[in-house]
Amino acid sequence: MNQKTTFTTLALCALGCIGTAKAQEARYFNPVTAAVPSLQISPDARASGMGDVGVSTTADPYSQYWNPAKFAFIDSKAGLSLGYTPWLSRLVSDIALMHAGGYFRIGNDNTQTIGASLRYFTMGKLTTWDASGRSLGVSHPNEFAIDASYARKLSPNFSLAVALRYIHSDQGSREQGDRPGSAFAADIAGYHQKYITIGGAECLWTKGFNIRNIGTKISFDGGTTSSFIPTNLGLGTGLLYPIDKENMISVNFEANKLLVPTPPTGDTEKIANYQKTSAIAGIFKSLGDAPGGFGEELKEIRWSLGAEYNYCDKFFVRAGYSYLHPNKGNLQAFTAGAGFRMSAFRIDASYLISTISDNPLDQTLRFTLAFDMDGIRGLLK
């Protein structure tokens, strides 16, 4: 099998979470696909432990990926985060996502924050073969993205952010003119939080949106053909409820949809038109191009529900559930997580439990570590 085909198959299995038994039972299977699939992998254990909700959760050091507008509300002046996620660990041992990020508040009015992150996805070591079975050598395919963001409070309760991103993907193959591809993208995000009273308790109501990876298409053959990157619309809301002075619980509900056209099948003319569609036109086309109409468009939405228990802002227990219709990827998974926070650092872990048999993502474990610069300075005094 060609190396590029191998990775494409792995990406569909992993990011579409295709359960073998379920897929065979489905009469119709038409997932939305995009290049550079590693951009869809959650880099942090807090969100992953809550069913991949992060657009509307309270600000944390991992906000760069989910919603950089949250940085405008973060308590600390500066911080760093590191993450490691073994990927497809049930199938292979050398595929992983590594992530590093940071943020820094600028100005004296506590309304502006800049952020940056670097993510590197290694696909291990792959050997390619020709049709006669002769080895063509060993390659080390990888994908990485580097980005920077600017967030600003526009009112005491609302913030907006923009992020710019450079994306690079090297699938390792050099057959038939194949080469690495690059793309540029931007995010537009917003976040709103407001205190409301419920049953005599002062609760924090949060809302957020993020349109991620609005950018160019990517080509792996010098521009002869090109593919869409995973532009994504995320919307969510959440409620933080204080049980008492020491115990709090939050619940978040979010929806995510790829703003990528549904790939046509069979019709040569439709495939040619799909290839000619620009990235921006593809965003608008994706809102109404599903062959099954509006009902199928709704099936392309990934729904996530997550909860977090917080004790004294030091110990955290999390749980969540994420669902994508069987015809569009068949993701059905519970998640669990835990975290521990001190003044200078925090550590989080999460675990995925698939409800679908033969899911390669089942038992995925994530770890993230974050440092609070204010806390570190306090320890050094």
DRENDO-1510 file (C-alpha; in Angstrom, 1 decimal, always signed):
<recs>
REC; n; res; u; v; w
REC; 1; MET; +0.0; +0.0; +0.0 .
REC; 2; ASN; +1.3; +3.5; -0.8 .
REC; 3; GLN; +2.5; +5.4; +2.2 .
REC; 4; LYS; +0.1; +8.3; +1.6 .
REC; 5; THR; -2.9; +6.0; +1.3 .
REC; 6; THR; -1.8; +4.3; +4.6 .
REC; 7; PHE; -1.8; +7.6; +6.5 .
REC; 8; THR; -5.1; +8.7; +5.0 .
REC; 9; THR; -6.7; +5.5; +6.1 .
REC; 10; LEU; -5.3; +6.0; +9.6 .
REC; 11; ALA; -6.5; +9.6; +9.8 .
REC; 12; LEU; -10.0; +8.6; +8.8 .
REC; 13; CYS; -10.1; +5.8; +11.4 .
REC; 14; ALA; -8.7; +8.0; +14.1 .
REC; 15; LEU; -10.4; +11.4; +13.6 .
REC; 16; GLY; -13.6; +10.0; +12.2 .
REC; 17; CYS; -13.6; +7.4; +14.9 .
REC; 18; ILE; -15.0; +4.8; +12.6 .
REC; 19; GLY; -16.3; +1.8; +14.5 .
REC; 20; THR; -15.8; -1.2; +12.2 .
REC; 21; ALA; -18.9; -3.0; +13.2 .
REC; 22; LYS; -21.1; +0.1; +13.1 .
REC; 23; ALA; -19.7; +1.2; +9.8 .
REC; 24; GLN; -20.6; -2.1; +8.2 .
REC; 25; GLU; -24.1; -1.8; +9.5 .
REC; 26; ALA; -24.6; +1.7; +8.2 .
REC; 27; ARG; -26.3; +1.9; +4.8 .
REC; 28; TYR; -24.9; +5.3; +4.0 .
REC; 29; PHE; -21.5; +6.6; +5.1 .
REC; 30; ASN; -20.3; +10.0; +3.8 .
REC; 31; PRO; -17.9; +11.7; +6.3 .
REC; 32; VAL; -16.5; +15.2; +5.7 .
REC; 33; THR; -12.8; +14.9; +5.3 .
REC; 34; ALA; -9.9; +17.5; +5.3 .
REC; 35; ALA; -6.2; +17.5; +4.9 .
REC; 36; VAL; -3.8; +18.0; +7.9 .
REC; 37; PRO; -6.2; +16.0; +10.2 .
REC; 38; SER; -3.9; +16.5; +13.2 .
REC; 39; LEU; -5.3; +20.0; +13.5 .
REC; 40; GLN; -8.5; +18.4; +14.8 .
REC; 41; ILE; -6.8; +16.7; +17.7 .
REC; 42; SER; -7.4; +18.3; +21.1 .
REC; 43; PRO; -4.0; +19.1; +22.6 .
REC; 44; ASP; -5.0; +19.5; +26.3 .
REC; 45; ALA; -6.3; +17.1; +28.9 .
REC; 46; ARG; -8.8; +19.5; +30.6 .
REC; 47; ALA; -11.0; +19.8; +27.5 .
REC; 48; SER; -10.4; +16.1; +26.5 .
REC; 49; GLY; -11.6; +15.0; +29.9 .
REC; 50; MET; -14.9; +16.9; +29.4 .
REC; 51; GLY; -15.8; +15.4; +26.1 .
REC; 52; ASP; -13.7; +17.9; +24.1 .
REC; 53; VAL; -15.5; +21.1; +25.3 .
REC; 54; GLY; -13.3; +24.1; +25.4 .
REC; 55; VAL; -14.9; +27.0; +23.4 .
REC; 56; SER; -17.1; +28.1; +26.4 .
REC; 57; THR; -15.2; +26.8; +29.4 .
REC; 58; THR; -13.5; +29.3; +31.8 .
REC; 59; ALA; -10.1; +30.6; +30.8 .
REC; 60; ASP; -7.1; +28.4; +31.2 .
REC; 61; PRO; -3.5; +28.1; +29.9 .
REC; 62; TYR; -4.8; +25.9; +27.0 .
REC; 63; SER; -7.2; +28.5; +25.6 .
REC; 64; GLN; -5.1; +29.1; +22.5 .
REC; 65; TYR; -6.5; +26.1; +20.7 .
REC; 66; TRP; -10.1; +26.2; +21.7 .
REC; 67; ASN; -10.8; +29.9; +22.1 .
REC; 68; PRO; -8.0; +32.5; +22.4 .
REC; 69; ALA; -10.6; +35.2; +23.3 .
REC; 70; LYS; -10.7; +33.5; +26.8 .
REC; 71; PHE; -7.1; +34.7; +27.4 .
REC; 72; ALA; -8.5; +38.2; +28.0 .
REC; 73; PHE; -10.2; +36.9; +31.2 .
REC; 74; ILE; -7.4; +34.7; +32.6 .
REC; 75; ASP; -6.2; +35.6; +36.1 .
REC; 76; SER; -2.5; +35.2; +35.7 .
REC; 77; LYS; -0.3; +37.7; +33.9 .
REC; 78; ALA; +1.6; +35.0; +32.0 .
REC; 79; GLY; +1.8; +31.3; +31.7 .
REC; 80; LEU; +3.1; +28.3; +29.8 .
REC; 81; SER; +1.6; +24.9; +28.9 .
REC; 82; LEU; +3.0; +21.6; +27.6 .
REC; 83; GLY; +1.0; +18.6; +26.3 .
REC; 84; TYR; +1.6; +15.1; +25.1 .
REC; 85; THR; -0.9; +12.8; +23.5 .
REC; 86; PRO; +0.0; +9.2; +22.3 .
REC; 87; TRP; -2.2; +8.7; +19.2 .
REC; 88; LEU; -3.6; +5.4; +17.9 .
REC; 89; SER; -1.7; +3.7; +20.7 .
REC; 90; ARG; -3.8; +0.5; +20.2 .
REC; 91; LEU; -2.4; +0.2; +16.7 .
REC; 92; VAL; +1.1; +1.7; +16.8 .
REC; 93; SER; +3.5; +3.0; +19.4 .
REC; 94; ASP; +5.3; +5.9; +17.6 .
REC; 95; ILE; +2.5; +8.4; +16.6 .
REC; 96; ALA; +2.0; +11.3; +19.0 .
REC; 97; LEU; +1.0; +14.9; +19.3 .
REC; 98; MET; +3.2; +17.3; +21.2 .
REC; 99; HIS; +2.1; +20.8; +22.1 .
REC; 100; ALA; +3.6; +23.9; +23.7 .
REC; 101; GLY; +1.8; +27.2; +24.3 .
REC; 102; GLY; +2.0; +30.4; +26.3 .
REC; 103; TYR; +0.3; +33.7; +26.9 .
REC; 104; PHE; +1.3; +37.1; +28.2 .
REC; 105; ARG; -0.9; +40.1; +29.3 .
REC; 106; ILE; +0.2; +43.4; +27.8 .
REC; 107; GLY; -0.6; +47.0; +28.7 .
REC; 108; ASN; -1.6; +48.3; +32.1 .
REC; 109; ASP; -5.4; +48.1; +31.8 .
REC; 110; ASN; -5.7; +44.2; +32.0 .
REC; 111; THR; -7.7; +44.1; +28.8 .
REC; 112; GLN; -5.1; +42.7; +26.2 .
REC; 113; THR; -3.4; +39.4; +26.1 .
REC; 114; ILE; -1.2; +37.8; +23.4 .
REC; 115; GLY; -0.8; +34.0; +23.0 .
REC; 116; ALA; +1.2; +31.6; +21.0 .
REC; 117; SER; +1.5; +27.9; +20.5 .
REC; 118; LEU; +3.4; +25.2; +18.6 .
REC; 119; ARG; +2.0; +21.7; +17.9 .
REC; 120; TYR; +4.0; +18.9; +16.3 .
REC; 121; PHE; +2.4; +15.7; +15.2 .
REC; 122; THR; +4.9; +12.8; +14.5 .
REC; 123; MET; +3.6; +9.9; +12.4 .
REC; 124; GLY; +6.6; +7.7; +13.4 .
REC; 125; LYS; +8.7; +5.8; +10.9 .
REC; 126; LEU; +7.1; +4.5; +7.7 .
REC; 127; THR; +8.6; +2.4; +5.0 .
REC; 128; THR; +7.3; +2.8; +1.4 .
REC; 129; TRP; +7.3; +0.1; -1.2 .
REC; 130; ASP; +7.0; +0.0; -5.0 .
REC; 131; ALA; +4.6; -2.3; -6.9 .
REC; 132; SER; +7.2; -5.1; -7.1 .
REC; 133; GLY; +7.7; -5.1; -3.3 .
REC; 134; ARG; +11.0; -3.3; -3.3 .
REC; 135; SER; +11.6; -0.9; -0.5 .
REC; 136; LEU; +11.8; +2.7; -1.5 .
REC; 137; GLY; +13.3; +3.8; +1.9 .
REC; 138; VAL; +12.2; +5.0; +5.3 .
REC; 139; SER; +10.4; +8.3; +5.8 .
REC; 140; HIS; +9.4; +10.3; +8.9 .
REC; 141; PRO; +6.1; +12.0; +8.1 .
REC; 142; ASN; +5.0; +14.8; +10.3 .
REC; 143; GLU; +2.7; +17.8; +10.6 .
REC; 144; PHE; +3.2; +21.0; +12.6 .
REC; 145; ALA; +1.5; +24.3; +13.1 .
REC; 146; ILE; +2.7; +27.5; +14.8 .
REC; 147; ASP; +0.4; +30.4; +15.7 .
REC; 148; ALA; +0.0; +33.6; +17.6 .
REC; 149; SER; -3.1; +35.3; +18.9 .
REC; 150; TYR; -4.3; +38.7; +20.2 .
REC; 151; ALA; -7.2; +38.9; +22.6 .
REC; 152; ARG; -8.9; +42.1; +23.9 .
REC; 153; LYS; -11.8; +42.9; +26.2 .
REC; 154; LEU; -14.3; +45.1; +24.5 .
REC; 155; SER; -16.4; +45.3; +27.7 .
REC; 156; PRO; -16.1; +43.9; +31.3 .
REC; 157; ASN; -18.0; +40.8; +30.1 .
REC; 158; PHE; -17.0; +40.3; +26.4 .
REC; 159; SER; -13.8; +39.8; +24.5 .
REC; 160; LEU; -12.7; +39.1; +20.9 .
REC; 161; ALA; -9.6; +37.5; +19.5 .
REC; 162; VAL; -7.8; +36.8; +16.3 .
REC; 163; ALA; -5.1; +34.2; +15.6 .
REC; 164; LEU; -2.8; +33.7; +12.7 .
REC; 165; ARG; -1.3; +30.3; +11.9 .
REC; 166; TYR; +1.3; +28.6; +9.6 .
REC; 167; ILE; +0.6; +25.0; +8.8 .
REC; 168; HIS; +3.1; +22.5; +7.3 .
REC; 169; SER; +2.5; +18.8; +6.4 .
REC; 170; ASP; +5.1; +16.4; +5.2 .
REC; 171; GLN; +3.5; +13.0; +4.4 .
REC; 172; GLY; +6.9; +11.5; +3.6 .
REC; 173; SER; +6.2; +10.2; +0.1 .
REC; 174; ARG; +8.2; +11.6; -2.8 .
REC; 175; GLU; +6.5; +9.4; -5.4 .
REC; 176; GLN; +5.1; +10.9; -8.6 .
REC; 177; GLY; +6.0; +14.4; -7.6 .
REC; 178; ASP; +4.6; +14.3; -4.1 .
REC; 179; ARG; +6.1; +16.9; -1.8 .
REC; 180; PRO; +5.4; +18.7; +1.5 .
REC; 181; GLY; +2.5; +21.2; +1.7 .
REC; 182; SER; +2.0; +24.4; +3.5 .
REC; 183; ALA; -1.0; +26.6; +4.3 .
REC; 184; PHE; -1.9; +29.8; +6.2 .
REC; 185; ALA; -5.0; +30.2; +8.4 .
REC; 186; ALA; -6.6; +32.5; +10.9 .
REC; 187; ASP; -9.1; +32.1; +13.8 .
REC; 188; ILE; -11.8; +34.6; +14.8 .
REC; 189; ALA; -13.1; +34.0; +18.3 .
REC; 190; GLY; -15.3; +35.6; +20.9 .
REC; 191; TYR; -16.1; +34.9; +24.6 .
REC; 192; HIS; -18.7; +36.3; +27.0 .
REC; 193; GLN; -19.0; +35.7; +30.7 .
REC; 194; LYS; -21.6; +37.1; +33.2 .
REC; 195; TYR; -22.6; +36.5; +36.7 .
REC; 196; ILE; -26.2; +35.6; +37.3 .
REC; 197; THR; -28.2; +34.5; +40.3 .
REC; 198; ILE; -29.8; +31.1; +40.5 .
REC; 199; GLY; -31.5; +30.0; +43.7 .
REC; 200; GLY; -29.6; +32.6; +45.7 .
REC; 201; ALA; -26.2; +31.5; +44.3 .
REC; 202; GLU; -24.0; +33.7; +42.2 .
REC; 203; CYS; -23.3; +31.6; +39.1 .
REC; 204; LEU; -21.0; +32.3; +36.1 .
REC; 205; TRP; -22.7; +32.0; +32.7 .
REC; 206; THR; -20.2; +31.6; +29.9 .
REC; 207; LYS; -20.6; +31.6; +26.1 .
REC; 208; GLY; -18.1; +31.3; +23.3 .
REC; 209; PHE; -17.5; +30.9; +19.6 .
REC; 210; ASN; -14.5; +30.2; +17.5 .
REC; 211; ILE; -14.1; +29.9; +13.7 .
REC; 212; ARG; -10.9; +28.0; +13.4 .
REC; 213; ASN; -8.5; +27.6; +10.4 .
REC; 214; ILE; -10.0; +30.0; +8.0 .
REC; 215; GLY; -7.3; +29.8; +5.4 .
REC; 216; THR; -5.7; +28.6; +2.2 .
REC; 217; LYS; -6.0; +25.2; +0.7 .
REC; 218; ILE; -3.0; +22.9; +0.9 .
REC; 219; SER; -1.3; +21.1; -2.0 .
REC; 220; PHE; +1.0; +18.1; -2.0 .
REC; 221; ASP; +1.9; +18.1; -5.7 .
REC; 222; GLY; +3.1; +21.6; -6.4 .
REC; 223; GLY; -0.4; +23.1; -6.9 .
REC; 224; THR; -1.8; +20.6; -9.5 .
REC; 225; THR; -4.4; +19.6; -6.9 .
REC; 226; SER; -5.3; +21.0; -3.5 .
REC; 227; SER; -7.2; +20.0; -0.4 .
REC; 228; PHE; -9.2; +21.9; +2.2 .
REC; 229; ILE; -7.8; +22.3; +5.7 .
REC; 230; PRO; -10.2; +21.6; +8.6 .
REC; 231; THR; -12.0; +24.9; +9.0 .
REC; 232; ASN; -14.2; +24.5; +12.0 .
REC; 233; LEU; -17.1; +26.4; +13.7 .
REC; 234; GLY; -17.4; +25.9; +17.4 .
REC; 235; LEU; -20.2; +27.2; +19.5 .
REC; 236; GLY; -20.9; +26.6; +23.2 .
REC; 237; THR; -22.3; +27.7; +26.5 .
REC; 238; GLY; -21.7; +26.7; +30.1 .
REC; 239; LEU; -22.7; +27.4; +33.7 .
REC; 240; LEU; -20.4; +27.4; +36.8 .
REC; 241; TYR; -22.4; +26.8; +39.9 .
REC; 242; PRO; -20.9; +27.3; +43.4 .
REC; 243; ILE; -22.2; +24.6; +45.8 .
REC; 244; ASP; -20.5; +26.3; +48.7 .
REC; 245; LYS; -17.3; +28.3; +49.3 .
REC; 246; GLU; -15.1; +25.2; +48.6 .
REC; 247; ASN; -17.0; +23.2; +46.0 .
REC; 248; MET; -18.0; +24.2; +42.5 .
REC; 249; ILE; -19.4; +22.4; +39.5 .
REC; 250; SER; -19.6; +23.5; +35.9 .
REC; 251; VAL; -21.5; +22.0; +33.0 .
REC; 252; ASN; -20.7; +22.9; +29.3 .
REC; 253; PHE; -22.5; +22.1; +26.1 .
REC; 254; GLU; -20.9; +22.6; +22.7 .
REC; 255; ALA; -21.4; +21.9; +19.0 .
REC; 256; ASN; -18.7; +21.8; +16.3 .
REC; 257; LYS; -19.0; +21.6; +12.6 .
REC; 258; LEU; -16.4; +21.3; +9.9 .
REC; 259; LEU; -16.8; +24.1; +7.4 .
REC; 260; VAL; -15.6; +21.9; +4.6 .
REC; 261; PRO; -17.6; +20.9; +1.5 .
REC; 262; THR; -18.9; +17.3; +1.5 .
REC; 263; PRO; -16.6; +15.3; -1.0 .
REC; 264; PRO; -18.6; +14.2; -4.1 .
REC; 265; THR; -18.4; +10.6; -5.2 .
REC; 266; GLY; -18.7; +9.0; -8.7 .
REC; 267; ASP; -19.5; +12.1; -10.8 .
REC; 268; THR; -16.3; +13.3; -12.6 .
REC; 269; GLU; -17.7; +16.8; -13.2 .
REC; 270; LYS; -18.7; +17.2; -9.5 .
REC; 271; ILE; -15.2; +16.1; -8.4 .
REC; 272; ALA; -13.6; +18.6; -10.8 .
REC; 273; ASN; -15.8; +21.4; -9.4 .
REC; 274; TYR; -15.0; +20.3; -5.9 .
REC; 275; GLN; -11.3; +20.7; -6.6 .
REC; 276; LYS; -11.8; +24.2; -8.1 .
REC; 277; THR; -13.8; +25.4; -5.1 .
REC; 278; SER; -11.8; +28.1; -3.2 .
REC; 279; ALA; -11.3; +27.9; +0.5 .
REC; 280; ILE; -13.7; +30.8; +1.3 .
REC; 281; ALA; -16.3; +29.6; -1.1 .
REC; 282; GLY; -16.0; +26.1; +0.5 .
REC; 283; ILE; -16.9; +27.5; +3.9 .
REC; 284; PHE; -20.3; +28.9; +2.7 .
REC; 285; LYS; -20.9; +25.8; +0.5 .
REC; 286; SER; -20.4; +23.5; +3.4 .
REC; 287; LEU; -23.5; +25.0; +5.1 .
REC; 288; GLY; -25.9; +23.5; +2.6 .
REC; 289; ASP; -24.2; +21.0; +0.3 .
REC; 290; ALA; -24.9; +17.6; +2.0 .
REC; 291; PRO; -26.7; +15.3; -0.5 .
REC; 292; GLY; -29.4; +14.5; +2.1 .
REC; 293; GLY; -30.3; +18.1; +2.6 .
REC; 294; PHE; -30.6; +20.0; +5.9 .
REC; 295; GLY; -31.1; +16.7; +7.9 .
REC; 296; GLU; -27.7; +15.5; +6.7 .
REC; 297; GLU; -26.1; +18.8; +7.5 .
REC; 298; LEU; -27.3; +18.4; +11.1 .
REC; 299; LYS; -25.7; +15.0; +11.2 .
REC; 300; GLU; -22.3; +16.6; +10.5 .
REC; 301; ILE; -22.4; +18.4; +13.8 .
REC; 302; ARG; -20.4; +16.9; +16.6 .
REC; 303; TRP; -22.1; +17.4; +20.0 .
REC; 304; SER; -20.2; +17.5; +23.3 .
REC; 305; LEU; -21.3; +17.6; +26.9 .
REC; 306; GLY; -18.8; +18.0; +29.7 .
REC; 307; ALA; -18.8; +18.6; +33.5 .
REC; 308; GLU; -16.1; +19.6; +35.9 .
REC; 309; TYR; -16.1; +19.4; +39.7 .
REC; 310; ASN; -13.7; +21.9; +41.4 .
REC; 311; TYR; -12.6; +21.6; +45.0 .
REC; 312; CYS; -10.9; +24.8; +46.4 .
REC; 313; ASP; -9.6; +25.5; +42.9 .
REC; 314; LYS; -6.9; +22.8; +43.5 .
REC; 315; PHE; -8.5; +19.4; +42.8 .
REC; 316; PHE; -10.6; +18.7; +39.7 .
REC; 317; VAL; -12.6; +15.7; +38.5 .
REC; 318; ARG; -14.1; +15.7; +35.0 .
REC; 319; ALA; -16.4; +13.7; +32.8 .
REC; 320; GLY; -17.9; +14.1; +29.3 .
REC; 321; TYR; -19.5; +12.6; +26.3 .
REC; 322; SER; -19.1; +13.3; +22.6 .
REC; 323; TYR; -21.2; +12.2; +19.7 .
REC; 324; LEU; -21.0; +12.4; +15.9 .
REC; 325; HIS; -23.7; +10.6; +13.8 .
REC; 326; PRO; -22.7; +7.1; +12.4 .
REC; 327; ASN; -23.1; +8.3; +8.8 .
REC; 328; LYS; -20.6; +11.2; +9.4 .
REC; 329; GLY; -17.8; +9.6; +11.4 .
REC; 330; ASN; -19.5; +7.5; +14.1 .
REC; 331; LEU; -17.9; +9.1; +17.2 .
REC; 332; GLN; -19.5; +7.9; +20.4 .
REC; 333; ALA; -17.2; +8.2; +23.4 .
REC; 334; PHE; -17.2; +8.9; +27.2 .
REC; 335; THR; -14.3; +10.7; +28.7 .
REC; 336; ALA; -12.9; +11.1; +32.2 .
REC; 337; GLY; -10.2; +13.3; +33.6 .
REC; 338; ALA; -8.6; +14.8; +36.7 .
REC; 339; GLY; -6.4; +17.7; +37.6 .
REC; 340; PHE; -4.3; +19.1; +40.3 .
REC; 341; ARG; -3.3; +22.8; +40.7 .
REC; 342; MET; -0.9; +24.6; +42.9 .
REC; 343; SER; +0.1; +28.3; +42.8 .
REC; 344; ALA; +2.9; +27.7; +40.3 .
REC; 345; PHE; +1.8; +24.8; +38.2 .
REC; 346; ARG; -1.1; +22.5; +37.3 .
REC; 347; ILE; -1.2; +19.0; +35.8 .
REC; 348; ASP; -4.2; +17.4; +34.0 .
REC; 349; ALA; -4.9; +14.0; +32.6 .
REC; 350; SER; -7.7; +12.5; +30.6 .
REC; 351; TYR; -8.9; +9.1; +29.3 .
REC; 352; LEU; -11.2; +8.2; +26.5 .
REC; 353; ILE; -13.6; +5.3; +26.6 .
REC; 354; SER; -15.3; +4.4; +23.3 .
REC; 355; THR; -18.8; +2.9; +23.2 .
REC; 356; ILE; -18.1; +1.6; +19.7 .
REC; 357; SER; -16.2; -1.7; +19.2 .
REC; 358; ASP; -12.9; -1.6; +17.4 .
REC; 359; ASN; -12.4; +2.1; +17.8 .
REC; 360; PRO; -8.6; +2.9; +17.5 .
REC; 361; LEU; -9.0; +5.8; +19.8 .
REC; 362; ASP; -10.4; +3.8; +22.7 .
REC; 363; GLN; -8.2; +4.1; +25.8 .
REC; 364; THR; -6.5; +7.3; +24.6 .
REC; 365; LEU; -4.6; +8.9; +27.4 .
REC; 366; ARG; -3.6; +12.6; +27.5 .
REC; 367; PHE; -1.3; +14.6; +29.8 .
REC; 368; THR; -0.8; +18.3; +30.0 .
REC; 369; LEU; +1.3; +20.5; +32.3 .
REC; 370; ALA; +1.0; +24.2; +32.8 .
REC; 371; PHE; +3.0; +26.8; +34.7 .
REC; 372; ASP; +1.8; +30.1; +36.2 .
REC; 373; MET; +4.5; +32.8; +36.0 .
REC; 374; ASP; +3.0; +34.8; +38.8 .
REC; 375; GLY; +3.0; +31.7; +41.0 .
REC; 376; ILE; +6.6; +30.9; +40.2 .
REC; 377; ARG; +7.7; +34.4; +41.0 .
REC; 378; GLY; +5.9; +34.1; +44.3 .
REC; 379; LEU; +7.8; +30.9; +45.2 .
REC; 380; LEU; +11.1; +32.6; +44.4 .
REC; 381; LYS; +10.6; +35.6; +46.7 .
</recs>
